[in-house]
C-alpha cells in the first residue's frame, strides 16, 4: 500500500508541474504522448491518430528501457526510433499495470531533472 501511495503522491506532483507548464491537467495518455514527442523531436502541426499511437509506443518503450524491457535498435530513414523487446512484461491486473507505467514515467522525468 505504501508503494502505491508514494507513486500517487509523486504522480500528483508531476501532474501539477505539467499543468503549470501546459495549462491543462494531463492524463497518463497525454503524458506518454508528450514523452513520445520529446523523444522523437516530432513537433508537426497535424499528427494523425496512427502517429499519435506510434508516439505513445515510443514513449512506452523509452520509459521501460531502463528496466531492461526494451532496447533501442536504431532509427529509420524518417527518424522514428525502433525498439526490440528484451524480456516479457510482468502479468498484472489493470491498476497494477497503471502504477507500473506511472512509476516508469516518473523515473523518466526524474532522470531528466524535471
N, C-alpha and C positions, 0 to 999 in steps of 0.2 A: 504494500500500500504506500509506503514512504517513497519508493522509486517513482510511482505513478504521480504522486503529489508533487515531487520535485520536478518531473518533466512538465507537469501542468503549470507550475509557477514560472519556470523558465520560458515555456511557450507563451504565456500571457505577457511576459516581459518582451519577448521578440515581437509579438503582435503589436504591442504598444509602440515599439520603435518603428516598425513598418507603417503603422497607422500615422504616426507623426510625420514620417518621410513622404508617404504617398497620399495621405488624406483619406484613406479608406481602410477599414479593418479587413485584412486578408484571411481567407480560409486556407487550409492545407494545400488545396489545388493551386490557389493563386501563388502561394509561396514557392511551390515546386515550379510553376511557370516562370516566376522571377529568377529562380536559380538556373533554369534552362536558358533563359535569355542571357544571364550573366556568363554562363559557361560557353555559350556559342558566339556571343557578341552580336547575335542577330537582333537588330532593332528595327525591323521592317515596319512600315506603316500598317500594312494589312498582313495578318497572319491567318492562314487557313486553319480550319478545325484539325486537319491532319498534322500541320506543322505545330500546332499547339500541343497535340498529343505527343509528337516527337520531342518537343522541348521538355515536356514533363518526364518523358522516358530518359532523356539525357540527364535531367536533374536527379531522378531516382538512382540511376547508375552512378552518378557522381557522388551523391551523399552516401551510398552504400559501399563505394570502392575502398575507403579507409578501413572498413571492417573485413575486407577480403572477399566480398561477394561478387564484385565486378572489377575488371581491369580494362583500361583503355587500350584498344588495338591500334588506333590512329584516326585520322580524319579522311573523309572522302574529298573528291575534287571540288565539292561545293562548300567544304569547311565543316560539315557535320561530323561530330565525334562518333566513333563506333566502339562499343564495349563488348567484352566477352564475359559471360557468367562463369565465375571461377568455382563457386560452390553453391549448393541449393539454399534457398531462403528457408528459415525455420517455419514449420507449420504453426499458425497462430489463429485465434479467433479474431474477429474484426477489431474490437477495442485494443487488443494486444498489438495487432498489426499497425494500427494508427499510432500508438505510443512508440513502437519500434521505429517507424518512419520519422515521427516528430523528434525523437532522440537523435537520430542521424542528421536531420535538418539542423537542429540546434548545434550539434558538433561542427557542422559545416560553417555556420555563421560565427561560432566561437573561433574557429581556425582563421577566419577572415578578419577577426578582431572587431566584429560588428556588435 
